[in-house]
Amino acid sequence: MSPGSPAPPTHPGCLGLWREENDRLVRQWRQVVAQGSGQSLKQQAAHHVLGGFRGLLHKLQGLPSALSVLPLELTVLGNTLTLEVSLAQRFMKDHALDIQRGLERVLNAQGMPLPQEGDLWKTIFQNPFIPSEMLSPLHHLLGLQGAMWLTDNRPGDLAILLCAMMNSQYKESGVPLLGLTEDLLSLLSVWDPCFEELDAPLTLQDARSLRDVLLTTAAFHQGLQELHVGNLPLALSSLQKAAFSLCPRSVLTQVHTALGACLRKMGHPQRALLHLLEALKADPGQGPPLLEAARLYRQLGHTASELESLKLLVEALSIPHSPRTPLFSIGVELLITPPSPASSLYCGTQSQVKHMLASRCLQTGRNEEAVEQYLDLLALLLDGSMSQGMQCSVFLSGGSQAPRVPEVFLETAAALIIVGRFQDSLTVCEELLSRISLLVPQKLWLGQGGPSLRPVLSTVPPLSENPSEDLFCLLWASAAHLLQGQAHSGLGARKEALEEFSRCLELLFRVQPLDRVVDQGAGGDIDQGLSGDVISSSEDELPSEICLHRKVLQRLKAVTLISRGLEWVAEGQDARALQDFLLGVQVCPGDRNASLHLLRVLWRLERREEAVATYQRLEAEADQEQGDSEGLLPQYLESCMNRIQITEQESLLQELRKSLQRPTCP
């Protein structure tokens, strides 16, 4: 039968029976919801009703499409999709195909050819005449299509569809449509779905309800997007629209949290705090408002309140949350996806927040509390989550924003040294070394080009297929030996401290620049040099993470050389200390600590000319910003650097200035 030809005569009683079956299923479901049955009974009833809708839809779509039947068919299709999505708690690919098939049957019934390419919706609304009884089910189906597109992050497609629908609707009515834009929120606000006729088939969720859900969801999504890119006034406007709409408590919590973040960035902390309080009132068990409150208090300088918010967040994340209960209707919470780590609403995992709390305690001078938090965090990580090897090199939260687990060990060891618990620091470092020592490469080359693995001239297979990861393991192991050396120094065991510093340097100098070998020519020396893994030495060609670890490598060398030099000074061996301080200046040019220690030992050895030259270089560099930003270095390394700072540097520099001002004898 050709498209548009009249359908075979259908007995009026069949259409009436199908209509009664649809209404019966809707009433049956409404009765189940009204009775407040348990969740398991609702699930059973929902599957039973869904089976009835599917069977009815199969009957209707088994016949050639006809204009007289399409209003009922589209209504049954909408009811089926509503219940399927509600049970699955998400849209699936099959649902898009179901909508497409329904639209194709509309075009067939209208006698219009299917477009070769393009939008079926646009073709339908280009028809100058759409039966009035079909408008309501079409708007219902349009709402379902819009909900699907919003979950797929396709707001632009929904805006185009609404424009096409409204242009068609107003052309047919003859009323001019003024000021129509492609702004989705504006389009949803002016969209006026047709009221269902009194004698129309019943629906589980009408088009107006779907419109309200789409409007709230779109406002929330747009607000978050504008907040992320920094367009704060538009973000505030969109989020306020979402806050004034009807939405469940879980969504209202997210909306008020986002409003708090927006107002904090706009410089309105008191208004931000009010929204965060509203977020906690809506759903006290949610973590995002607590994390945002911590950010706000930190910005205001209220450290005690900041730490208290982080502690409450740790407790909130320790409580297991039950899976989302099916709503059996399409609501805002179903269309909102979980926040990404880059979102202002992402609060991380319990271990990540625990680390944040420990780190902030250390940064604010609450050293004893920081140690306890770090030890609790290690216990949490070691409780069945880390057994051996590479399992300890995962991120705390599965994302690159969080520190690596070995760095937590190192930060814990550094914090223990700060509070004088040197033996405990040694124990933590030994635990880390026992887990990563087998992963440390014997040789690592920094070469031109991208990261690549070079074959090791050995029968032993490579321990890692990722040279970048090899570099990280080497840095972690080196830092552990550095911290052990500082712990032994704190215990007064200088011999053991010197041994640990030397072990650290031995590991660090396993990393060699490849150009030292390549410059020898294309002879056999190259083969001897390429017996390790290769990391690019061109920072422009490296990921930012690798570039940072190259800087960490330089700093670790300088700190370790200075630390060993200080032990030589304590032993009264200034000449050996001088060698280490000179090397420290060479491996990390511009490092003020290394230059100051070198200056002091030169002055004590009465090598005045060299001391003056070093002092003049220091003065020249004083106004220049150091190439490495210490704020980007790992916290454990900053702690190590703090232990080797010269406390009397000003008096030393003042003495040098006075010496330079004295007149020389003729």
Salt bridges, closest charged atoms under 4 A:
GLU21 OE1 - LYS59 NZ 3.68
ASP23 OD2 - ARG19 NE 2.76
GLU73 OE2 - ARG105 NE 2.49
GLU84 OE2 - ARG54 NE 2.84
GLU84 OE1 - HIS95 NE2 3.27
ASP157 OD2 - ARG154 NE 2.62
ASP192 OD1 - ARG208 NH2 2.44
ASP212 OD1 - ARG211 NE 2.88
GLU278 OE2 - LYS281 NZ 3.91
GLU292 OE2 - ARG264 NE 2.42
GLU292 OE1 - ARG295 NH1 2.91
GLU306 OE2 - ARG360 NE 2.68
GLU369 OE2 - LYS311 NZ 2.72
GLU372 OE2 - ARG421 NH1 3.50
ASP376 OD2 - LYS354 NZ 3.82
GLU411 OE1 - HIS355 NE2 2.80
ASP424 OD2 - ARG421 NE 2.95
GLU431 OE2 - ARG435 NH2 2.89
GLU469 OE2 - ARG404 NH2 2.47
GLU500 OE1 - HIS481 ND1 2.77
GLU500 OE2 - ARG503 NH1 2.75
GLU506 OE2 - ARG510 NE 3.03
GLU539 OE2 - ARG550 NE 3.68
ASP574 OD2 - ARG604 NE 3.09
ASP580 OD1 - ARG564 NH2 2.81
ASP591 OD2 - ARG555 NH1 2.55
GLU610 OE2 - ARG607 NE 2.81
GLU619 OE2 - ARG657 NH2 3.77
ASP628 OD2 - ARG555 NE 3.73
GLU648 OE2 - ARG600 NH1 2.58
